[in-house]
Amino acid sequence: MSDKKSYYAFEDPSGTTIEFKATSLQQAMMIKKKKAVELGIPKEAFELTSISKKPSRSA
């Protein structure tokens, strides 16, 4: 089975966006929780805004 990763983007009401690669929505939710804790923002504040094969912004 190939490693198919998608980019998941989440945004909170204040406009803070986090985006990362994950293999599934379940994994993305776990990563979102970890990143939200690191930022000191409740994980519930972040809403999924997009799932794509390419990042939304160029690196």
Predicted model as a PDB file, atoms N, CA, C, CB and O in Angstrom, pLDDT in the B-factor column:
MODEL        1                                                                  
ATOM      1  N   MET A   1       0.842  -1.191   0.000  1.00 47.00           N  
ATOM      2  CA  MET A   1       0.000   0.000   0.000  1.00 47.00           C  
ATOM      3  C   MET A   1       0.888   1.256   0.000  1.00 47.00           C  
ATOM      4  CB  MET A   1      -0.959  -0.003   1.233  1.00 47.00           C  
ATOM      5  O   MET A   1       1.817   1.364   0.801  1.00 47.00           O  
ATOM      6  N   SER A   2       0.605   2.170  -0.874  1.00 55.00           N  
ATOM      7  CA  SER A   2       1.434   3.372  -0.963  1.00 55.00           C  
ATOM      8  C   SER A   2       1.102   4.360   0.145  1.00 55.00           C  
ATOM      9  CB  SER A   2       1.257   4.038  -2.322  1.00 55.00           C  
ATOM     10  O   SER A   2       0.001   4.357   0.695  1.00 55.00           O  
ATOM     11  N   ASP A   3       2.067   5.196   0.457  1.00 66.00           N  
ATOM     12  CA  ASP A   3       1.919   6.194   1.509  1.00 66.00           C  
ATOM     13  C   ASP A   3       1.284   7.435   0.901  1.00 66.00           C  
ATOM     14  CB  ASP A   3       3.292   6.532   2.171  1.00 66.00           C  
ATOM     15  O   ASP A   3       1.979   8.285   0.345  1.00 66.00           O  
ATOM     16  N   LYS A   4      -0.041   7.540   1.007  1.00 86.00           N  
ATOM     17  CA  LYS A   4      -0.763   8.664   0.422  1.00 86.00           C  
ATOM     18  C   LYS A   4      -1.032   9.700   1.500  1.00 86.00           C  
ATOM     19  CB  LYS A   4      -2.086   8.197  -0.234  1.00 86.00           C  
ATOM     20  O   LYS A   4      -1.876   9.498   2.373  1.00 86.00           O  
ATOM     21  N   LYS A   5      -0.309  10.811   1.434  1.00 93.00           N  
ATOM     22  CA  LYS A   5      -0.509  11.877   2.411  1.00 93.00           C  
ATOM     23  C   LYS A   5      -1.198  13.049   1.749  1.00 93.00           C  
ATOM     24  CB  LYS A   5       0.828  12.318   3.033  1.00 93.00           C  
ATOM     25  O   LYS A   5      -0.966  13.358   0.581  1.00 93.00           O  
ATOM     26  N   SER A   6      -2.048  13.690   2.523  1.00 96.00           N  
ATOM     27  CA  SER A   6      -2.720  14.897   2.077  1.00 96.00           C  
ATOM     28  C   SER A   6      -2.352  16.018   3.028  1.00 96.00           C  
ATOM     29  CB  SER A   6      -4.261  14.700   2.006  1.00 96.00           C  
ATOM     30  O   SER A   6      -1.930  15.777   4.159  1.00 96.00           O  
ATOM     31  N   TYR A   7      -2.516  17.243   2.563  1.00 97.00           N  
ATOM     32  CA  TYR A   7      -2.297  18.406   3.414  1.00 97.00           C  
ATOM     33  C   TYR A   7      -3.616  18.786   4.060  1.00 97.00           C  
ATOM     34  CB  TYR A   7      -1.710  19.598   2.605  1.00 97.00           C  
ATOM     35  O   TYR A   7      -4.633  18.930   3.381  1.00 97.00           O  
ATOM     36  N   TYR A   8      -3.594  18.946   5.366  1.00 97.00           N  
ATOM     37  CA  TYR A   8      -4.780  19.337   6.119  1.00 97.00           C  
ATOM     38  C   TYR A   8      -4.526  20.732   6.671  1.00 97.00           C  
ATOM     39  CB  TYR A   8      -5.103  18.311   7.270  1.00 97.00           C  
ATOM     40  O   TYR A   8      -3.487  20.981   7.283  1.00 97.00           O  
ATOM     41  N   ALA A   9      -5.470  21.640   6.459  1.00 97.00           N  
ATOM     42  CA  ALA A   9      -5.346  23.004   6.972  1.00 97.00           C  
ATOM     43  C   ALA A   9      -6.468  23.257   7.966  1.00 97.00           C  
ATOM     44  CB  ALA A   9      -5.382  24.050   5.815  1.00 97.00           C  
ATOM     45  O   ALA A   9      -7.626  22.928   7.713  1.00 97.00           O  
ATOM     46  N   PHE A  10      -6.108  23.844   9.091  1.00 97.00           N  
ATOM     47  CA  PHE A  10      -7.061  24.199  10.134  1.00 97.00           C  
ATOM     48  C   PHE A  10      -6.889  25.671  10.449  1.00 97.00           C  
ATOM     49  CB  PHE A  10      -6.864  23.326  11.409  1.00 97.00           C  
ATOM     50  O   PHE A  10      -5.788  26.213  10.358  1.00 97.00           O  
ATOM     51  N   GLU A  11      -7.994  26.318  10.822  1.00 96.00           N  
ATOM     52  CA  GLU A  11      -7.917  27.741  11.170  1.00 96.00           C  
ATOM     53  C   GLU A  11      -8.799  28.014  12.378  1.00 96.00           C  
ATOM     54  CB  GLU A  11      -8.345  28.635   9.970  1.00 96.00           C  
ATOM     55  O   GLU A  11      -9.873  27.430  12.522  1.00 96.00           O  
ATOM     56  N   ASP A  12      -8.328  28.917  13.255  1.00 94.00           N  
ATOM     57  CA  ASP A  12      -9.142  29.296  14.410  1.00 94.00           C  
ATOM     58  C   ASP A  12      -9.814  30.639  14.116  1.00 94.00           C  
ATOM     59  CB  ASP A  12      -8.272  29.377  15.714  1.00 94.00           C  
ATOM     60  O   ASP A  12      -9.465  31.293  13.134  1.00 94.00           O  
ATOM     61  N   PRO A  13     -10.771  31.060  14.948  1.00 93.00           N  
ATOM     62  CA  PRO A  13     -11.518  32.296  14.675  1.00 93.00           C  
ATOM     63  C   PRO A  13     -10.649  33.547  14.552  1.00 93.00           C  
ATOM     64  CB  PRO A  13     -12.524  32.514  15.757  1.00 93.00           C  
ATOM     65  O   PRO A  13     -11.033  34.494  13.867  1.00 93.00           O  
ATOM     66  N   SER A  14      -9.489  33.566  15.202  1.00 92.00           N  
ATOM     67  CA  SER A  14      -8.631  34.753  15.129  1.00 92.00           C  
ATOM     68  C   SER A  14      -7.780  34.780  13.859  1.00 92.00           C  
ATOM     69  CB  SER A  14      -7.727  34.814  16.349  1.00 92.00           C  
ATOM     70  O   SER A  14      -7.051  35.742  13.618  1.00 92.00           O  
ATOM     71  N   GLY A  15      -7.874  33.728  13.053  1.00 93.00           N  
ATOM     72  CA  GLY A  15      -7.134  33.694  11.794  1.00 93.00           C  
ATOM     73  C   GLY A  15      -5.847  32.910  11.836  1.00 93.00           C  
ATOM     74  O   GLY A  15      -5.137  32.848  10.832  1.00 93.00           O  
ATOM     75  N   THR A  16      -5.516  32.300  12.983  1.00 92.00           N  
ATOM     76  CA  THR A  16      -4.314  31.470  13.084  1.00 92.00           C  
ATOM     77  C   THR A  16      -4.534  30.203  12.266  1.00 92.00           C  
ATOM     78  CB  THR A  16      -3.983  31.124  14.576  1.00 92.00           C  
ATOM     79  O   THR A  16      -5.517  29.491  12.468  1.00 92.00           O  
ATOM     80  N   THR A  17      -3.618  29.923  11.345  1.00 93.00           N  
ATOM     81  CA  THR A  17      -3.740  28.743  10.484  1.00 93.00           C  
ATOM     82  C   THR A  17      -2.599  27.780  10.760  1.00 93.00           C  
ATOM     83  CB  THR A  17      -3.754  29.146   8.992  1.00 93.00           C  
ATOM     84  O   THR A  17      -1.445  28.184  10.908  1.00 93.00           O  
ATOM     85  N   ILE A  18      -2.944  26.496  10.826  1.00 94.00           N  
ATOM     86  CA  ILE A  18      -1.916  25.463  10.898  1.00 94.00           C  
ATOM     87  C   ILE A  18      -2.170  24.501   9.745  1.00 94.00           C  
ATOM     88  CB  ILE A  18      -1.928  24.716  12.291  1.00 94.00           C  
ATOM     89  O   ILE A  18      -3.314  24.143   9.464  1.00 94.00           O  
ATOM     90  N   GLU A  19      -1.103  24.089   9.086  1.00 95.00           N  
ATOM     91  CA  GLU A  19      -1.218  23.179   7.952  1.00 95.00           C  
ATOM     92  C   GLU A  19      -0.087  22.167   8.026  1.00 95.00           C  
ATOM     93  CB  GLU A  19      -1.186  23.951   6.600  1.00 95.00           C  
ATOM     94  O   GLU A  19       1.054  22.510   8.336  1.00 95.00           O  
ATOM     95  N   PHE A  20      -0.419  20.922   7.737  1.00 96.00           N  
ATOM     96  CA  PHE A  20       0.577  19.860   7.807  1.00 96.00           C  
ATOM     97  C   PHE A  20       0.115  18.675   6.987  1.00 96.00           C  
ATOM     98  CB  PHE A  20       0.835  19.441   9.264  1.00 96.00           C  
ATOM     99  O   PHE A  20      -1.041  18.604   6.569  1.00 96.00           O  
ATOM    100  N   LYS A  21       1.040  17.731   6.756  1.00 96.00           N  
ATOM    101  CA  LYS A  21       0.722  16.505   6.023  1.00 96.00           C  
ATOM    102  C   LYS A  21       0.336  15.413   7.001  1.00 96.00           C  
ATOM    103  CB  LYS A  21       1.916  16.053   5.150  1.00 96.00           C  
ATOM    104  O   LYS A  21       0.926  15.291   8.075  1.00 96.00           O  
ATOM    105  N   ALA A  22      -0.655  14.621   6.628  1.00 97.00           N  
ATOM    106  CA  ALA A  22      -1.072  13.472   7.425  1.00 97.00           C  
ATOM    107  C   ALA A  22      -1.621  12.409   6.480  1.00 97.00           C  
ATOM    108  CB  ALA A  22      -2.138  13.880   8.496  1.00 97.00           C  
ATOM    109  O   ALA A  22      -2.019  12.704   5.354  1.00 97.00           O  
ATOM    110  N   THR A  23      -1.636  11.175   6.956  1.00 96.00           N  
ATOM    111  CA  THR A  23      -2.112  10.077   6.107  1.00 96.00           C  
ATOM    112  C   THR A  23      -3.615   9.878   6.203  1.00 96.00           C  
ATOM    113  CB  THR A  23      -1.411   8.791   6.480  1.00 96.00           C  
ATOM    114  O   THR A  23      -4.208   9.248   5.328  1.00 96.00           O  
ATOM    115  N   SER A  24      -4.247  10.408   7.257  1.00 96.00           N  
ATOM    116  CA  SER A  24      -5.683  10.250   7.419  1.00 96.00           C  
ATOM    117  C   SER A  24      -6.253  11.397   8.234  1.00 96.00           C  
ATOM    118  CB  SER A  24      -6.009   8.911   8.083  1.00 96.00           C  
ATOM    119  O   SER A  24      -5.510  12.120   8.898  1.00 96.00           O  
ATOM    120  N   LEU A  25      -7.555  11.565   8.188  1.00 95.00           N  
ATOM    121  CA  LEU A  25      -8.201  12.603   8.980  1.00 95.00           C  
ATOM    122  C   LEU A  25      -7.999  12.334  10.465  1.00 95.00           C  
ATOM    123  CB  LEU A  25      -9.699  12.686   8.648  1.00 95.00           C  
ATOM    124  O   LEU A  25      -7.824  13.268  11.249  1.00 95.00           O  
ATOM    125  N   GLN A  26      -8.022  11.071  10.852  1.00 96.00           N  
ATOM    126  CA  GLN A  26      -7.806  10.727  12.261  1.00 96.00           C  
ATOM    127  C   GLN A  26      -6.417  11.182  12.717  1.00 96.00           C  
ATOM    128  CB  GLN A  26      -7.969   9.203  12.479  1.00 96.00           C  
ATOM    129  O   GLN A  26      -6.278  11.774  13.787  1.00 96.00           O  
ATOM    130  N   GLN A  27      -5.391  10.908  11.909  1.00 97.00           N  
ATOM    131  CA  GLN A  27      -4.043  11.350  12.237  1.00 97.00           C  
ATOM    132  C   GLN A  27      -3.978  12.879  12.257  1.00 97.00           C  
ATOM    133  CB  GLN A  27      -3.026  10.777  11.229  1.00 97.00           C  
ATOM    134  O   GLN A  27      -3.316  13.461  13.117  1.00 97.00           O  
ATOM    135  N   ALA A  28      -4.656  13.524  11.319  1.00 97.00           N  
ATOM    136  CA  ALA A  28      -4.658  14.983  11.264  1.00 97.00           C  
ATOM    137  C   ALA A  28      -5.260  15.570  12.537  1.00 97.00           C  
ATOM    138  CB  ALA A  28      -5.435  15.475  10.034  1.00 97.00           C  
ATOM    139  O   ALA A  28      -4.756  16.568  13.052  1.00 97.00           O  
ATOM    140  N   MET A  29      -6.325  14.969  13.049  1.00 97.00           N  
ATOM    141  CA  MET A  29      -6.945  15.465  14.271  1.00 97.00           C  
ATOM    142  C   MET A  29      -5.995  15.334  15.459  1.00 97.00           C  
ATOM    143  CB  MET A  29      -8.249  14.712  14.550  1.00 97.00           C  
ATOM    144  O   MET A  29      -5.978  16.202  16.332  1.00 97.00           O  
ATOM    145  N   MET A  30      -5.215  14.275  15.504  1.00 97.00           N  
ATOM    146  CA  MET A  30      -4.248  14.092  16.589  1.00 97.00           C  
ATOM    147  C   MET A  30      -3.130  15.130  16.485  1.00 97.00           C  
ATOM    148  CB  MET A  30      -3.658  12.662  16.558  1.00 97.00           C  
ATOM    149  O   MET A  30      -2.708  15.692  17.496  1.00 97.00           O  
ATOM    150  N   ILE A  31      -2.653  15.385  15.270  1.00 97.00           N  
ATOM    151  CA  ILE A  31      -1.596  16.381  15.066  1.00 97.00           C  
ATOM    152  C   ILE A  31      -2.138  17.771  15.398  1.00 97.00           C  
ATOM    153  CB  ILE A  31      -1.062  16.335  13.599  1.00 97.00           C  
ATOM    154  O   ILE A  31      -1.448  18.580  16.020  1.00 97.00           O  
ATOM    155  N   LYS A  32      -3.385  18.045  14.978  1.00 97.00           N  
ATOM    156  CA  LYS A  32      -3.998  19.345  15.276  1.00 97.00           C  
ATOM    157  C   LYS A  32      -4.042  19.580  16.781  1.00 97.00           C  
ATOM    158  CB  LYS A  32      -5.421  19.425  14.683  1.00 97.00           C  
ATOM    159  O   LYS A  32      -3.737  20.678  17.247  1.00 97.00           O  
ATOM    160  N   LYS A  33      -4.417  18.562  17.537  1.00 97.00           N  
ATOM    161  CA  LYS A  33      -4.487  18.688  18.996  1.00 97.00           C  
ATOM    162  C   LYS A  33      -3.112  19.029  19.563  1.00 97.00           C  
ATOM    163  CB  LYS A  33      -5.022  17.382  19.633  1.00 97.00           C  
ATOM    164  O   LYS A  33      -2.992  19.916  20.408  1.00 97.00           O  
ATOM    165  N   LYS A  34      -2.081  18.335  19.105  1.00 96.00           N  
ATOM    166  CA  LYS A  34      -0.723  18.569  19.590  1.00 96.00           C  
ATOM    167  C   LYS A  34      -0.258  19.986  19.253  1.00 96.00           C  
ATOM    168  CB  LYS A  34       0.244  17.538  18.990  1.00 96.00           C  
ATOM    169  O   LYS A  34       0.306  20.675  20.102  1.00 96.00           O  
ATOM    170  N   LYS A  35      -0.499  20.422  18.001  1.00 95.00           N  
ATOM    171  CA  LYS A  35      -0.071  21.759  17.589  1.00 95.00           C  
ATOM    172  C   LYS A  35      -0.848  22.837  18.338  1.00 95.00           C  
ATOM    173  CB  LYS A  35      -0.250  21.936  16.076  1.00 95.00           C  
ATOM    174  O   LYS A  35      -0.276  23.869  18.691  1.00 95.00           O  
ATOM    175  N   ALA A  36      -2.131  22.622  18.585  1.00 95.00           N  
ATOM    176  CA  ALA A  36      -2.933  23.597  19.320  1.00 95.00           C  
ATOM    177  C   ALA A  36      -2.409  23.753  20.747  1.00 95.00           C  
ATOM    178  CB  ALA A  36      -4.418  23.174  19.336  1.00 95.00           C  
ATOM    179  O   ALA A  36      -2.337  24.865  21.269  1.00 95.00           O  
ATOM    180  N   VAL A  37      -2.046  22.640  21.371  1.00 95.00           N  
ATOM    181  CA  VAL A  37      -1.488  22.684  22.726  1.00 95.00           C  
ATOM    182  C   VAL A  37      -0.176  23.473  22.722  1.00 95.00           C  
ATOM    183  CB  VAL A  37      -1.257  21.245  23.274  1.00 95.00           C  
ATOM    184  O   VAL A  37       0.069  24.286  23.614  1.00 95.00           O  
ATOM    185  N   GLU A  38       0.666  23.228  21.713  1.00 94.00           N  
ATOM    186  CA  GLU A  38       1.934  23.948  21.598  1.00 94.00           C  
ATOM    187  C   GLU A  38       1.714  25.455  21.470  1.00 94.00           C  
ATOM    188  CB  GLU A  38       2.727  23.434  20.395  1.00 94.00           C  
ATOM    189  O   GLU A  38       2.499  26.248  21.989  1.00 94.00           O  
ATOM    190  N   LEU A  39       0.639  25.848  20.775  1.00 92.00           N  
ATOM    191  CA  LEU A  39       0.334  27.262  20.575  1.00 92.00           C  
ATOM    192  C   LEU A  39      -0.454  27.854  21.741  1.00 92.00           C  
ATOM    193  CB  LEU A  39      -0.444  27.446  19.286  1.00 92.00           C  
ATOM    194  O   LEU A  39      -0.646  29.068  21.814  1.00 92.00           O  
ATOM    195  N   GLY A  40      -0.909  26.993  22.652  1.00 94.00           N  
ATOM    196  CA  GLY A  40      -1.689  27.467  23.789  1.00 94.00           C  
ATOM    197  C   GLY A  40      -3.110  27.843  23.418  1.00 94.00           C  
ATOM    198  O   GLY A  40      -3.725  28.685  24.071  1.00 94.00           O  
ATOM    199  N   ILE A  41      -3.635  27.221  22.370  1.00 93.00           N  
ATOM    200  CA  ILE A  41      -4.990  27.500  21.894  1.00 93.00           C  
ATOM    201  C   ILE A  41      -5.814  26.223  22.039  1.00 93.00           C  
ATOM    202  CB  ILE A  41      -4.983  28.006  20.402  1.00 93.00           C  
ATOM    203  O   ILE A  41      -5.320  25.144  21.711  1.00 93.00           O  
ATOM    204  N   PRO A  42      -7.069  26.311  22.525  1.00 94.00           N  
ATOM    205  CA  PRO A  42      -7.894  25.100  22.640  1.00 94.00           C  
ATOM    206  C   PRO A  42      -8.078  24.440  21.268  1.00 94.00           C  
ATOM    207  CB  PRO A  42      -9.276  25.439  23.259  1.00 94.00           C  
ATOM    208  O   PRO A  42      -8.336  25.117  20.273  1.00 94.00           O  
ATOM    209  N   LYS A  43      -7.941  23.121  21.233  1.00 93.00           N  
ATOM    210  CA  LYS A  43      -8.052  22.410  19.953  1.00 93.00           C  
ATOM    211  C   LYS A  43      -9.426  22.591  19.321  1.00 93.00           C  
ATOM    212  CB  LYS A  43      -7.769  20.925  20.147  1.00 93.00           C  
ATOM    213  O   LYS A  43      -9.564  22.513  18.100  1.00 93.00           O  
ATOM    214  N   GLU A  44     -10.448  22.834  20.151  1.00 95.00           N  
ATOM    215  CA  GLU A  44     -11.809  23.017  19.642  1.00 95.00           C  
ATOM    216  C   GLU A  44     -11.941  24.302  18.835  1.00 95.00           C  
ATOM    217  CB  GLU A  44     -12.806  23.026  20.794  1.00 95.00           C  
ATOM    218  O   GLU A  44     -12.869  24.443  18.038  1.00 95.00           O  
ATOM    219  N   ALA A  45     -11.014  25.245  19.038  1.00 95.00           N  
ATOM    220  CA  ALA A  45     -11.073  26.527  18.329  1.00 95.00           C  
ATOM    221  C   ALA A  45     -10.739  26.368  16.850  1.00 95.00           C  
ATOM    222  CB  ALA A  45     -10.117  27.529  18.970  1.00 95.00           C  
ATOM    223  O   ALA A  45     -11.152  27.187  16.029  1.00 95.00           O  
ATOM    224  N   PHE A  46      -9.994  25.317  16.505  1.00 96.00           N  
ATOM    225  CA  PHE A  46      -9.576  25.121  15.120  1.00 96.00           C  
ATOM    226  C   PHE A  46     -10.606  24.334  14.330  1.00 96.00           C  
ATOM    227  CB  PHE A  46      -8.235  24.412  15.069  1.00 96.00           C  
ATOM    228  O   PHE A  46     -11.067  23.278  14.763  1.00 96.00           O  
ATOM    229  N   GLU A  47     -10.960  24.864  13.164  1.00 96.00           N  
ATOM    230  CA  GLU A  47     -11.878  24.191  12.253  1.00 96.00           C  
ATOM    231  C   GLU A  47     -11.102  23.758  11.014  1.00 96.00           C  
ATOM    232  CB  GLU A  47     -13.073  25.118  11.869  1.00 96.00           C  
ATOM    233  O   GLU A  47     -10.206  24.465  10.553  1.00 96.00           O  
ATOM    234  N   LEU A  48     -11.452  22.596  10.482  1.00 96.00           N  
ATOM    235  CA  LEU A  48     -10.826  22.118   9.255  1.00 96.00           C  
ATOM    236  C   LEU A  48     -11.255  23.029   8.108  1.00 96.00           C  
ATOM    237  CB  LEU A  48     -11.211  20.628   8.964  1.00 96.00           C  
ATOM    238  O   LEU A  48     -12.449  23.223   7.879  1.00 96.00           O  
ATOM    239  N   THR A  49     -10.289  23.585   7.391  1.00 96.00           N  
ATOM    240  CA  THR A  49     -10.625  24.478   6.277  1.00 96.00           C  
ATOM    241  C   THR A  49     -10.355  23.853   4.916  1.00 96.00           C  
ATOM    242  CB  THR A  49      -9.847  25.765   6.398  1.00 96.00           C  
ATOM    243  O   THR A  49     -11.012  24.208   3.938  1.00 96.00           O  
ATOM    244  N   SER A  50      -9.396  22.923   4.833  1.00 95.00           N  
ATOM    245  CA  SER A  50      -9.154  22.287   3.543  1.00 95.00           C  
ATOM    246  C   SER A  50      -8.348  21.005   3.678  1.00 95.00           C  
ATOM    247  CB  SER A  50      -8.438  23.244   2.619  1.00 95.00           C  
ATOM    248  O   SER A  50      -7.582  20.809   4.622  1.00 95.00           O  
ATOM    249  N   ILE A  51      -8.559  20.139   2.686  1.00 95.00           N  
ATOM    250  CA  ILE A  51      -7.765  18.915   2.536  1.00 95.00           C  
ATOM    251  C   ILE A  51      -7.349  18.902   1.072  1.00 95.00           C  
ATOM    252  CB  ILE A  51      -8.583  17.587   2.952  1.00 95.00           C  
ATOM    253  O   ILE A  51      -8.198  18.943   0.182  1.00 95.00           O  
ATOM    254  N   SER A  52      -6.043  18.845   0.820  1.00 95.00           N  
ATOM    255  CA  SER A  52      -5.587  18.856  -0.572  1.00 95.00           C  
ATOM    256  C   SER A  52      -4.314  18.034  -0.720  1.00 95.00           C  
ATOM    257  CB  SER A  52      -5.350  20.300  -1.057  1.00 95.00           C  
ATOM    258  O   SER A  52      -3.700  17.623   0.265  1.00 95.00           O  
ATOM    259  N   LYS A  53      -3.938  17.808  -1.957  1.00 93.00           N  
ATOM    260  CA  LYS A  53      -2.724  17.056  -2.263  1.00 93.00           C  
ATOM    261  C   LYS A  53      -1.497  17.952  -2.263  1.00 93.00           C  
ATOM    262  CB  LYS A  53      -2.857  16.364  -3.609  1.00 93.00           C  
ATOM    263  O   LYS A  53      -0.371  17.459  -2.206  1.00 93.00           O  
ATOM    264  N   LYS A  54      -1.704  19.279  -2.325  1.00 89.00           N  
ATOM    265  CA  LYS A  54      -0.602  20.224  -2.353  1.00 89.00           C  
ATOM    266  C   LYS A  54      -0.801  21.250  -1.229  1.00 89.00           C  
ATOM    267  CB  LYS A  54      -0.504  20.924  -3.744  1.00 89.00           C  
ATOM    268  O   LYS A  54      -1.939  21.519  -0.843  1.00 89.00           O  
ATOM    269  N   PRO A  55       0.276  21.819  -0.703  1.00 87.00           N  
ATOM    270  CA  PRO A  55       0.115  22.832   0.326  1.00 87.00           C  
ATOM    271  C   PRO A  55      -0.603  24.065  -0.205  1.00 87.00           C  
ATOM    272  CB  PRO A  55       1.464  23.222   0.890  1.00 87.00           C  
ATOM    273  O   PRO A  55      -0.484  24.397  -1.385  1.00 87.00           O  
ATOM    274  N   SER A  56      -1.350  24.744   0.666  1.00 79.00           N  
ATOM    275  CA  SER A  56      -2.122  25.906   0.230  1.00 79.00           C  
ATOM    276  C   SER A  56      -1.241  27.113  -0.027  1.00 79.00           C  
ATOM    277  CB  SER A  56      -3.170  26.252   1.260  1.00 79.00           C  
ATOM    278  O   SER A  56      -1.588  27.987  -0.822  1.00 79.00           O  
ATOM    279  N   ARG A  57      -0.091  27.162   0.652  1.00 68.00           N  
ATOM    280  CA  ARG A  57       0.834  28.279   0.408  1.00 68.00           C  
ATOM    281  C   ARG A  57       2.195  27.709   0.032  1.00 68.00           C  
ATOM    282  CB  ARG A  57       0.949  29.212   1.666  1.00 68.00           C  
ATOM    283  O   ARG A  57       2.592  26.649   0.516  1.00 68.00           O  
ATOM    284  N   SER A  58       2.901  28.420  -0.832  1.00 51.00           N  
ATOM    285  CA  SER A  58       4.202  27.924  -1.274  1.00 51.00           C  
ATOM    286  C   SER A  58       5.254  28.103  -0.197  1.00 51.00           C  
ATOM    287  CB  SER A  58       4.638  28.633  -2.548  1.00 51.00           C  
ATOM    288  O   SER A  58       5.275  29.123   0.492  1.00 51.00           O  
ATOM    289  N   ALA A  59       6.118  27.126  -0.049  1.00 45.00           N  
ATOM    290  CA  ALA A  59       7.145  27.144   1.005  1.00 45.00           C  
ATOM    291  C   ALA A  59       8.298  28.041   0.632  1.00 45.00           C  
ATOM    292  CB  ALA A  59       7.659  25.739   1.279  1.00 45.00           C  
ATOM    293  O   ALA A  59       9.250  28.175   1.402  1.00 45.00           O  
TER     294      ALA A  59                                                      
ENDMDL                                                                          
END                                                                             
